[in-house]
Amino acid sequence: MGMRPYTCLEICAGAGGQASGLESAGFHHVALVEYEKAYCDVLRANRPDWNVIESDVRDFDATPYKGVDLFAGGVPCPPFSVAGKQLGRDDERDLFPEALRLIGECGPRLVMLENVRGFLDPAFDDYRHFIMTSLENLGYDVMIKLLNASDYKVPQLRPRAVIIGLRKDLAMTFSYPEGSTGEAPTVGEVLYDLMSANGWEAADEWAHKANRIAPTLVGGSKKHGGPDLGPVRARNAWAALGVDGRGVANEAPYPGFTGMPRLTVRMLARLQGFPDDWTFGIRKTAACRMIGNAFPPPVAKAIGEKLMECLSNAEKDQECTQEVSRGIV
């Protein structure tokens, strides 16, 4: 790795899932752009030293960050989500064009953009081709792959499409992280200590029943998000794990509790892969939406480590070339 820290400019930062993972991989955020005040408050509360810019990306100028190592972001997914109308480029929330503009302005060495699996649907072939071609025209070698969060020890069914761009003039190589060996831990294994924290006698029995990974956590929108675990089909999947998905609890169950417990905000955050010390404010509805819409930090970390390796190898190759040209070796 080079002497200086590798830098990252991130848009649509949300509550910091991707940023937390990239930070763990070693990236230094020079700026994080986020539109919603509540999300910005969460970012500042968890990382007071981060440069959080509360702004619509449509109004953001990336030219002051020219030369940044990594441009990252998870542009809004509703335009491509099967849970929505899948309007794609016709959805006013589609920010891919703005991401392309900003990449052109700051000229990062690497690009990382993620979205829902629906982005890979045949219905979006033309638009996906437009985005990939646009990145190529900006000077990047581009690749895309579907990654499953459970392959990176996240106890959740959460596939995400991840686009990587490598600036062509730097002759870099990148390979997606292969994931961990073995299966992801189950919901029961991951949440047992939290579920038993208040002395609930049936926590052992519950953990034994919750013997699979979780369904996809959903965050919803400002209008439709709520302190619950999603629509009826999702709630049925949670019920099979012994979880009441009709709401979110303030605390773990106490002795004498009977029936199916509800998860707490902290439990949801752990299922998404957030560190246990990451906070989401005091409003449950907002916290559930933030967590459900986040990119799992362990997946971002795994990708970030490969990106760091890519940058490090490129710098080593450049140093070797310079030494050869100077006749040192």
Disulfide bonds with the S-S distance in Angstrom:
none
